[in-house]
Amino acid sequence: MGKAVLSKLRNIDLVVAGFVLGVLIVYTFYAVIMRYFVGQPVHWGEEFQLLCMVIIVFLGAGAGFRTGSHVAIDFLVELFPWKLQKAIVLIIYILSILIMVYFFIQSSAFVRQMFVTGRITNILRIPFFLIYSAFPLGCLLVIINYTIATYSRYIKPGSREAD
């Protein structure tokens, strides 16, 4: 039972991003009907779409790193011997993590600024710090998931035999 709960918790970002994507699709269909068939455009739609897109992008990024779903052009790296592949991947990993840490620090400062200033959206009155807090959270998820994926594929003993 413990592994099942842990597995569900590991995929919470994917579940939330998928749910929000479904909500966004339903809302978009609703907005098209309201605008073109009823003649009553939804005035709060842009803010709602912004919220949905930020959540989808930043929560989905962590899930993409965990599942290896991001686009990668790795055929050149795969031409090298396994030990050199590991070295290249680890260099890329370190650079990526440093960039994500930088983004985390900068986005956390931005979220703090939105919190302190109390900025809210014009129509729905949603605090901007809530919307943009998905960015540092997404950075943390990318760091965690990329670390786990890199470890399990390239570092863990028995991950692949040496050439």
C-alpha positions, 0 to 999 in steps of 0.5 A: 500500500505504501508504494501505491500511495507514493506512486500517486503522490509522485504523479500528482503534478501530472494529474493536476496538469492533466485536470487543468488541461481538461478544464481549459479545453471545456472552458475554451469550447464554452467560450467559443459557443458563448462568443459566436453562437450566443453573442455574449463573450466571456469577459473573465476568460483571458485571466482564467486561461492565463491561470490554466496555462501557467499551471499546465506548463510549469507542473507539466514540465516536472512530469515531462522530465520524470517520464523523459517526454521532452524533445531531445536530440540525443542520437549524437551522444549515443554514438559515443561509448557508454562512459563518455555518454555518461560524462556528457549527460552529467555535464548537461545535467549539472548545467540544467540544474544550475539553470533551474536553481537560478530560475527558482531563485528569480521566480521566488523573488518575483512571487514574493514581490507579487505577494508584498505588493498585493497585486490581483487580476482585474476581473477574477481578483486572483492574487498574482502570487498564487498564479505565478507560484507555479513557476518556482514549484515547477522548477523544484519539480524539474530539479527533483524529477530530472535528478531521479531520472538521471540517477536511475538511467545513468548512475544507478548500479546496473543501469547499463553494462560498460562498453 
